[in-house]
């Protein structure tokens, strides 16, 4: 786009904040308002707040308009992620009113879409781009109040009583104070804590929150304490049912800075903002006179980025990392007080993040696993890291929509949370059970006893919302018990129809597997026919967790090749060893050093780097391709935290290594 050409804006959601943003466009130097989308375009007086703009029927109609370059999303919070992603996929730049999404996981998905599409995406914290904010940062950096110790900030008001029809009290529109206004004091605290370190922002290492949840289940008043690594403590508050002083206070070793209504700066239409400095009995007032309209700053910052081909705001605007970091704090605040919106639960979140039905894809190759009648994807998804259904469903949806159908669960993961999440996911999406290869695991130490298999499987199947698993693993072994007792217990579950494929051991030795198979053959029982041990190009030197077993050395490879038993390999990419996190001179990650550092592993990583450079890929992609290319069945477990990480891992599936390349990588 030409540096002189105006950015042509469209607005989705014609509410109060949309009219305010339209004022910003009207008083900007880069933007022009072209259209406003409404689902009720005939509403009387609708066009009065948007002079000169076309009123477009329906949000999709606006996205299809070729005369619109960028879209401002001004719907209620619950529509932000869906319409931001739809706009991005339509080739539009997007600016989303804060919060950009309900959680950091959703926000990351938006930014990932923008990265793929090559468009601008940003979150609308208008105060961040105002000269008054720059002055606050400048004063903090100057040391005028000494060393910053404590930050106090609030944004609260009283709605004058419970209003069941108002969006701020509606659980289904993610009402309450934390998401609506809590992001302001949190973002300012992170900005100041970062300024002390000469960084654009700093994320807290600890977040402790409390709140009063009202009759609709949303937070009516709430507070949180943030602890930063540099010693700064921030106390933040928000409310929709309590009037607060709404003053930012930055307390230092020699004084304090106070700013009333910092997010309003010099006013909606410009004016004079004030910053007060207190040092003992002395008081100084700094006035920030600004004629430009408040929202014009973010319009022009976004416009400048769009014209320059930049994908995100430059500091002090909210960059992608800054935006997701801010939402992570709000996520922790909400988790502290037990605030989950109904729209985040499986009963109401039944579509993917873009509002579409979840359908199986075909881009992930499939293979036949011995003992499993249905085809299975060549990689398995593990998802025990997610805090709730809403976060996990993003990756579950994306994996299934890419063609993945093998899912790894376990009785102990999240004390059953992972199993419940999966049960909610496949039922809320109406995924046919016969399309899924489901892994269950039980009897982890210290409850590793044969009689626990049936008892734990009772609970697992209830949480998984199914009557069988396709693959079952004993999560650990107990060598103090004859192996035949375990085989008998698992064989009984096969006969009951609750294990309908294969079973075996996770973190079992070759000796115990051989003994179990020999017992089964002699006793006429179904034999263990699967393994879930670590397997990677980097050999695990020390167990990551107690009782873990690696199957990557030469003796294991010989055994696996002879038996042709499928190994569902965990930590198949060396848990970061093949990324920039690891290096011969980097000792900041104790686990990587302890488990993977050896001359042999570094030599393998060097060769993976060399091959990756030739292929135009990353070494972690080569590491995953190595696992899949074995002459015996290895099905790697991958555990991406985001859709971006998932798609990056799946991008390795088109690498087909030859037997010679596999041998060369091993050295």
C-alpha angles and dihedrals in degrees: 000000000000117000088234099046114100117241106244109223132203124189126214113204115028100219134126096287089048091057090048091052090047088058088054091053091048090055097041128102096220108038142075125188110228107164145006120204121217134170087214104042093164093063108131114255094008095130094049092085093049108049115192094012127116116240106228122202111235131000093257089056090059092049090052093052109110091200092068121084102175136024130211112208110215101160122121112289094266092064097048101090096040096051095038090056093044090051092048091049088051088058096254128138111237139211113184125200111242129303091046088200142350094263143010089255091059092045091052089054090054093050091046089056090049091050091053093045095045094231135129119263127178146161117239109238095148097186092062091072098046121108090236090063090049089053092052090053091047092052092049091050092047092063093233090147095033120237114357111242110161134019120198123186138157140183111188142140139170118246088199098246140339112311109189093192096051118100092230090064096039116104091197091061093045094251129176133084106283097068097030101049108351090086091068099064091037093053092047092050091050090047093053094043087053093047089059087060093041089248129127090243142341127220118222120245093214134031124188119182140183131181147167110240113206132214093284092051098250125120111265094181129003144168136194139187119219121198117199128200092243091061098259116139121202125198113198131180138182136177147171094194103041129063110229132186091248093210128145112222121187108190119199138176091266105028146325142262120221127193122178115219092351093185091059092054110174093348142275093285097029129266137134124325122192134216117191124204121197122194112167108301092344123098128186127187120204116197121208109200113195127168096188119098116257099241094044089077094065091041090056095041089053091043093051091049092048092049090049093048093246119151100210144024118280117231131310084036117080108277118200092262091047092049096049090043090055091051091048088061091049089048090055091045091053092045090053091058098037095247112161119156121227089239089063094058126092094248091065104021095069099140134061120269092273091055096255132130114264110246131175117259133203109216095100110078118237132215138189113255115206108254096018116100098200126066115262132205114254091242131047125219120231116189109169092125098073121102098214147357095272092056096043095045091067092063095036090053094046093048093050093044088054091053102267115143107161115093128186120215135160139194093239100045107115089342088290098322094117092053091049091049091053092047090051092045101053093042096046090049093044090232109176108249091220089062092060130081101204124195120204127185132191148159096059117175130310091027094049100139131125095241091057093064095076094037094052093041088057090060095038094054091048091052093043089051093227137099098230147024123221095215128024127192131188097231093216137005128241107205091187089075123067108259092229091069090060092046090050092052094049093043088055090056090051089054090049089054094241092114106045102172128023138330136198146133134307110208094005125148124240090246094057092044090052090047092049093050092048091050092049092050092050095044096043092242130137108272128227106265105173140056135199108195131136114278124173144139084253110064113229107239099186126022114264089214129017112276096021121142127204121209100190104101126098096262091053092048090052091050094046091049092051095046098036088210113161114247116204094207121209122203087019092162096051095256094272100329090120094050133075089271090083131059140142091259097039114095100159095105108064095190095054091048094047098043106033113019111115136122090247093052093047090051089052091048090051090054090046088053091049093050092043090055090052091049095043091241139109125269091243088061090053090049091056093044089052091058094050092046095064119124088238126056112277117167108191121219112222123194109193117179094204140026088251091057090046094052091045091055093045090052088072092064093085091061108100111190120201122229088253092054091049091052092046092052090053091052 
